[in-house]
Amino acid sequence: MKCLTNLNKMQIPNDVIKNYLTLYKSIGINAHNHRLLEKDYDAINQQTVLNNTYYFAKFFDIDVSDTRFKSLCYRDNKAKNNTERLVKNIRLAFKKIHDDLDSFHLLATEIQDLLTFLYKGILTKDKLRFRKLDKKIKTSLLDTSITTTRESLEQMIKLFNQAKNNSNYEISLIITAFYIDFIKIQPFLEKNEEIAILILYILLLDNGYEVYEYINFFEFLANQKKEFHDTFLKSSFNWIEGFAQFLPMHRYFLNISLKSYDRLNGLVRDYKFDKDLNKSDNVENTIYKLQDVFRKNDIRKKHPYISDSTINRTLRRLRDEGVIRPTGKGRSAKWIRLKDRSSTKRSFEQLDLKL
């Protein structure tokens, strides 16, 4: 609660305000993007769910091989152990978030339900409950009448809603404050970090950051783990005394959102271009624009609405034509481009426009 109670003491610097202005230009065309991508929304959404599951597992060091991940999430094979059951639960949780976001309400009971959904049968019942509040933690809280971490969480939710209804603060600033307070009070015995980042993700989606319906939020976290953890430590320093300066964490999430909207703008541009091209030709066109060594996932990022079968068919065709060569197997396999466009007969080219 230390961050949420100190929102009125925050001074927002000019660079953050500038980011707000840039960001809200993109947020302002959410409805336009949704209408444009509506026809292929289900395919995009499915790919976003799978990718977020994959990168969430990587971010939290959940040890499942790429081969098993593909079997569990793409083919829906039966889990062999608790780790694999957890991966399947994470995928179902993301699917629920994207398919039925309106059903989620920021309540202590629903947050605990999310914990139970992910870890039921994996953790014992005793570890799926609210943590007892010890004296040291109790004395650090603003309201000394609080006796359980559940009450702490309920007060946090009340403060969050008050700040949101007040409309004096940008919503992602309030969400960031909630995220840091959640981790610091540790309402549950275990898995507080996992639940906190999922709640943050839900709150962003539910409050205008619809870019994450199309772009993989957790990919950024997984690829910047050290930066993320360093930023959190910096932002939560002196939290117990009530002097946490959490602007670095806020900047971090703003930068991710700005990069995500840039990526979405490129996706929309390519989607418009796809309407006038054979999809396989467009995959080939993208391959010529990628670095000489690339992964299939690099193509998926550019074309999340194109099926795996189309991408695989194009890769096989170009392999047979001697344009590319694989260096391995599986999700992380790399491909090497052996020829550039000038050495082939195909000559169509997409303009590289910046939106």
C-alpha positions, 0 to 999 in steps of 0.5 A: 500500500505504500506506493498507492498511498503515495500517488499524490506525492508523485511528480511526473517528469516531462519525458513520461508525459511525452510518452503518455501523449505518444501512447494515447495516440495509438490507444485512440485507434484501438477500435479501428485496429480491432475492426481491421483485424476482426476477420483473423482475430481468433487466429491472432488471439490463439497465437498470442495466448500460446506465445505468452504461455511460452514466454511466461514459462521462460520468465519464471524458469519453468523447465519444459523443453520446446518439443514438450511445450509444442506437444502440450500446447499445440497438440494438447497432449496429456501432461506427464508431471506437475511442471507440464500440468502447470504449463497447460494451466497457464495456457488455459489461464491466458485463454480465459483472460483473452476470451472472457476478460469481462468476467474478471473483477478485482476482488481478493477472492478472484485473485485467490481463485486465479492462484488456485486455478494455476496451482491446484493439484500442483501445490498443497491446499495449505499453500493456496491460502492467504499468508498470516500477517506476522508482527513485523509486517503488521507494523509496516502497514499504514492501517494498524487495524489490519490483521491478515494479508487478505485484509491488506489486499482488500485495502489495496484494491480499495485504494486502487479503485479510489485512485482510478475513479479519481482520474488524476493519474494515468492508469498504468501508473496506478497499476504499477503501484498496485503491482509493487505493493502486491509483491511487497505485502506477499498476500499468499504463501507462495507464487506472489510474483507470478500472480502479481504479473498476471494481475498487472497484465489483466489490468492493462488489458482491461484499461485500454491497453488492448495492444496486448490482444495482438502483441506478446507482453511476456516476450518482452519480460522474458527477453529482458529478465535482468533489466526487469528485476533490476528495475523492480529492485530500484523501484521498490527500494525503501518501500517499507519506510514509505519512500519507494520511488517507482517511476523506473518501473512505470517507465519500464512498462510504458516503454514496453507498451510503446514498443508493442504499439510500434509492432502492432502498427507494423502488423496492421500495415502488413495485414493490409498488404496481405489482402492483395497477396498470396499468403505464401508469397508474403511469407517469402517476402518477409524472409527476404527482409529478415536477417540472414539467420532467422527463426520461424518465430521471427516470421510469426511475429510479422504474420501472427494471422498466417497459419503454421501450415502456410509458414511451414509450406513456404519454408519447405518450398524455399528449402527445396529451391535452395533459397534457405537451409535449416540448421536444426529442428524444433521451435528454436531451430534456425534457418540460413538464407542462402540467396537474396532477392536479386538472385531470384525471379520474384520481384514484388516488394512491399514498401517499408512504410512507417506508421 
